[in-house]
Amino acid sequence: MKKFFTIILFSSLISLQAQTADSVSIGPGYGGIGYYTLATGHDTVVANNDWDISIASYALFTVSIRINGGFGAELYKSSGDTTTWATLDTAGLQGGITWIRCHDSDTSFEPSAFEAGATGHPNYGWGNYNNITHDVIGDKLFVVRLAGVSAVYKKVWIQKFDAIGNAIHIRVANLDNSADNIIIVTRNSSKNYSYVALATGTVMDREPGKTSFDLIFDRYEANIGIFYPVTGVRSNQGVKITEVGSMHPDDALTNWFNMYYPSSTNMTEIGHDWKTPPPPSWIVADSLSYFVEDLQGDVYQVWFTAFRGSATGTYVFNTRQVGWVSVEDQGNVIANFNVYPNPATDFVNVAYTIDNEFDMATLNIININGEIISTQRLGNNQGFNQTMLNIAGMNLSSGIYVAQIVVGNSAGTKKFIVQ
């Protein structure tokens, strides 16, 4: 069984090493949002300018609520309590004395704007946890400037998170108390967020499953000294990224495993500053790339080649896979197994990570006939491991070979070429 599986890797892995040119278009005025999957190159683009707040559902205990800052939504927190709902005084709304302007974190999913001022459990910013009911009860009032060009304001009270119903109850009204109604958002645990248009009370299920994409192409609010809408790339939860600057992507690839292994969970590690705006035109940095570990543990190198601006909202970029989880025991012990340089002449580096420490590993070199022609025993550490293999001293003929690492009951295989 293993011999047959190893042989079919020769043809499948050749295509994985090639770089792929791709693009994502989020539409005129950057009005859409693109959810991109590195493994397939598939993107899902939906409207991004038709909602005001988003209700998190990616974790059981989150009560995060974000705003659509990329399209002008603003959040102001009152210094009063919920007893002033009917008489809420919005004078000095933007003065920062009785009202506090709140922003989403631009580096992580939390804290959200509605969680501003949270002191930790049981205080979640907009409300407090009830030890008896396990609900979070809202004790703050807010004013939201709705997303869009026109300055339309609503007062908002996040009344509670209903633990039994897994739902957020939101009271919304015009500032003069007209159009006072309750919006109930039942959270969907298969998605990161549900989206709400406060003017209409519409709740939108508009994004793909939370584990089905790696990168997000959109317009969002970033802290660039001041909070300001930018267009860039954010990452999904669980995705890790390392930026490599001042180096051509091909040169970065040569050393990626031991120098640039993905480590940052900053959601804007790619961000917006890989491009320079006009005049005269958008300029994309040509010595900048990113190594991205996707949700399956595979690693891709991503670098941008063009940005088309607001006419089409098109990002143009290249991707190539540079690290694989173990093929034979995916997700168990061995991850990000890589052999480089590839093709090779005198030596190759064999690198991999393991979840748990083992005393020894076995490195087998297998020829195209499936025969083991060399075996070495290697020491192991939990995490990153690397060894250099002297292929010139082994007198290997030019051709295709497979390096196989066996650790405990797990094995990983990687094709390489000897010139």
N, C-alpha and C positions, 0 to 999 in steps of 0.2 A: 504493500500500500504506500509506504513512504517513498519507495524508489520511484513509483509511477508519478507521485505528486511532485517530487523534485524535478523530474524531467519536464513536466509541463510548465514549470516556472521559467525555463529558458525563453520560451516565446512570450509569456505574459509580462515578464519584468523588463524586456527590452523597451516596450512602449511606455512603461512607467517612468523611465529615466529621461524621456524627451520633454522639452519645455513646450507648453501649450499657450498660444495667444488667445486671450479671451477679453470680453468686455461686459459691462453692466450699464444699462441706461435707465435712469430713474425719472426721465421725462423733463419737459420744459419747466424752468423755474425750480428744478429739483423737487418737483411735487410728489414724487414717489419714494418708496423705500425698497431696496433690493436685498433679499436674503440669499446668501450664496453658499453653496456646498463645495468644498475643495475637491472631494473625492470624485464627484461627477461633473463638476463645472456647471451645475444647474443653478439657475437663479429664479426666484419668485419675486415679482415686482408688484406692489399694490400701492394704492394712494396713501399718502402720509400727511396730508394737509387738511384732513376732514375730522380730526379729533382734538380734544382739549386735554384730557387726563387719561392715564393708563393705570390699570389696577394689576398689580403683580400677582402671579399665581405659580411661579417657578419653584417655590418651596412652601412647605406646609405652614411654617411659622412666620412667613414674611407678611407684613402689612404695608409694604412700600407702595406709594402712589406717585407717579411721575407726571410732569407736564410737558406739553408739546412746545418747548422753548425754541425749537428750530423754526417754527412758524408763528412766533410772536406771542405765545401764551405766557402769561406772567402770573405769579402767585404772591399774594400779600396775606400775612397772618396778623389777626387782630390781637391786641394786648388784653382784650376783654374775654369774658367767658360766654357760654352758649345761651345764658339767660337774656342776652342782648340781641338775640336773633331778629326780632321784629323791629327793634329801634337802632340797629347797627349804624353807627356814624362813620361814614367813609371820608370825612374831611381829613385832609392831610394824608391821603392814601399813599402817596409816593414820597412822603416826607421822612419816613424812617424813624418816627418817634412813637406814635401809637400803633403804627403799622410797620411790619418787618417784611422786606422783600426776601423771598425764599427761592433757592435754586436747587436743581438736581445735581448730584455728583456727576462729573464728566469722566471719571476714571473707573467707577464701579457702579453696579446696579443699585447699590445702597450706599449712603442714605439718599432718599428721594427728597424732593422739595417739601412734601407734606410731612416728612419726618424731621424737618429742621427743628433744632432745639431739643431733640430726644436725649434723655440722660441715661438710657439703657433700661432694660427690663426692670419694672413694669411700664416705664414711660416710653412711648413710641412717637413722640412729637405731637401728632394730631389727636392722640388719645392714650388711655391707660388700660392696662390689662386687669381684668376682673378674675381674681383667684377662684371664685365660686362657679361662675358661668363659663369661664375661659374665653369670654368675648373681650374685645378691645372697645372701650366706650369713648366716643369722641368728646373732647372737652374744649376744643378750639374752633373758632370761626375764621373763615378765609374769604377773600375776594379773588376771583380768577378773571383776568383779562383773557377772553377767548382767543384761540388761534385765528389768524387771518389779518387782513389789512385794516378792517374797521375796528375801532376801539369799543368793543362791547364787553360789559362787565357783568358778572354773576356773583352773588354771594353763595358760599358753599359751606356746608357742615357735614363732615364725615361722621355720621351718627354712630355707627358701630361696625365692627367686624363680627359677624354672627358665626361663631365657631361650629355650631351644629349644622347650620345651613351652608357653611363655607361661602359666605356672601358678604359683600360690602354694601352698606346702606348709606346713600348719599342724599342729603337734602339740598335742593337747588332753588334759587329764586332770583328774580330781578332785584335790583337795589331798592326799588320802591315796594317790594313785597309781592308784586304780581308774579304770576306763573310759578307759584310755589308748589313744588312737587318732590316726590321721593323716587330716586333711581336705585334699583337693586341690581347689583352685578354679582352673579354667581361665578365663582372662580373656576377656571378650567385647568386642571393640574397638568394637562398635556401641552399647555402653551406657557410662554413667559408672561404674556400680558393679555388683558381684555381692554378695549379702547372705548372711550365714552365721549360723545358730542353733547356737551352740557346744554346747548340751546334747544335741542330736540329731545334729549333724553335717550338717544340712540346708543345701544351697546353693540360694539362691533367685534366679531371674531375674524380677524383679518391677517394673522400671521401663520406661518407653517408651524409644525410641531417643534417643541423647544430643543429637541436633540437632532433635528434634521438639517441644521445649517450651522456654519462656522463664522461667517463674516456678514456684517450689516453695512450696506452702502446707503447713506442717507444724509439729510440735513438735520443738525442737532445743535444745541446750545453748548458752547465750550467756554472754559475760563481761560482767556488769553490776556490776563491782566484785568479785563472786565469780562462779564458774561456776554457772549455775542454769538449769533447764529453762524455756523460754518458748515461746509459740505466735506464729508470725509468718509472714513471707514472705521467702524467699531467692531468689536468681537463679541461673540456669544459667551455666556457663562461657561467656564471650564476650558475655554481655548487659551493656550499659552503662546506668547509671541516674544521674539527678540528682534530688535532693529539693528541692522548693520549699516553704518554710514561710512562715507569717504572710501568706498571700496566697490569696484565693479561687481555685479552679481556673480559672474563666473569665478572671480577671485574669492568672494565670500563663500561660495560653495565648496571650494577646495578645503577650507578649514572649518566648515560649519560645525561639525559634530563636537570637537573639543574646545571650540571658542564661542560659539553662538547658539548653544542649545536653548530652545525656547523655555523661558522662565517667567516672563511677566504675565500677570493676569489683568493688567491695566486694560480696560475695555477700549481705550483710545491710544493704545501703543502704536498702531498705524496712524490713526487720527487724520488730520487735515493738512499738516505742514510738509508733506512730500511734494507739494506743488506750490508755485509762486504765481500770484494773480497778475493779470494784465495791468498796465500796458507793457509791451504791445500785445502779448498773448500769454496764455497759460504755459508755464515752463515746469517740466517734471524733472526732478533730480535723477541723474543717470548713474549715480554711484550710491544708490540706496536700495536696500532690499530687506525683506522680513522673512524670518523663519517661523512658521506657524505650525503648532501641534494641534491637530483637529480633535474632535471629541472622541474619535476612535483610537487616538494615540499615534496616528501617522503624521509625518512632518512634511511640510511643503515650503518651498521658497516662493515668495511672491514679490514682484517688482512692477512698478507702473511705467508705462511708456508714453501715455498721453492722457490729457483731460480736456473734454470738449466744451466745458462751461455750461451756462444756464440754458443755452438754446436746446440742448438735448439731454443734458445731465449725464453724459457718457464718460465712464472710466474705462481706460484701455490698459491692460496689464498682462504679464506673463506669469504662469505658475509651472512648477515642476516638483514632483515628489522626490524627496531626498532621504526619507527615513520611513521604515515600515515596522508595524508591530509584528510579532511573531506570526508567520503564516500558518504553522501547524498547531499552535496553541494560543490563539489570539486572545489577548487580555489577561493571560495568566502570569507568567514569570518574566519572559523576555520581551523587551520592547525596543523600538527604534534601532533595529539591527541594521548596520550599514558597513559597506566595504568600499574603501577609497584609497588612492585614486582609481578610477575605473573608466576606461581601460588602464591596465598597469603593465609595467615592464620589469622592474627590479624588485619591488616590494608592494604590499598592500597593508593598509591599516584595517583591522577588524574591530568594530566598536559596537557596543550595545549597552542597554541598561537592564537591570533586573530589580524586581520589587523586593526580594528577600535575599539575604546573604547565603551563599553556598560555598562549601570548601573548595570545590573544583568544578571546572567546566571542561567539556571536550570540544575541540575544534577539528572538524573533519573537512578535508578538501576532496570533492567528488568530481569525476570527469563526466563527459557528456554521455557515457555509457552507464552512468549510475554507480560506478565503482569507486570505493574509497581509496585514494592514492596516498593520503597523508593523514595522520592523526596526532594531535598534540593535546596535552593536559594544561589547563590554564587556571590560575588563581582567580578568585572572584571577590568583589566588594558589592555591598548593596548600593544601587545607583549606577553610576557610570563606570564602564570597564573598556579598556582598549589594549590591543596587542598588535605588534608589527610582524608581518609574515614575510620572510625572505623567499620570494618565489624564484629569484635568479638562482639561488643555491639549491632549489628543488629541481632545476632543469625541466621546468614545465614547457611543453610545446605550446605554440600559439594556438589559441582557441578559447572556448567557453568552459568555465568551471563553476562549481557551486561551493560556497563556504557554508558549512553547517555548524551552528553552535547548539550543544546539548547541555542543559542545566537541569538537574533533577529529572522530572518527567516531561519537561518542555523542550522543544527544539525550534530553532529559527533557521531559515535558509536564505541565502542571498547569492544571486548570479554575479559573476565578474568575468572580465575578458583579459586574457594575457596576450599581449602583442609580440 
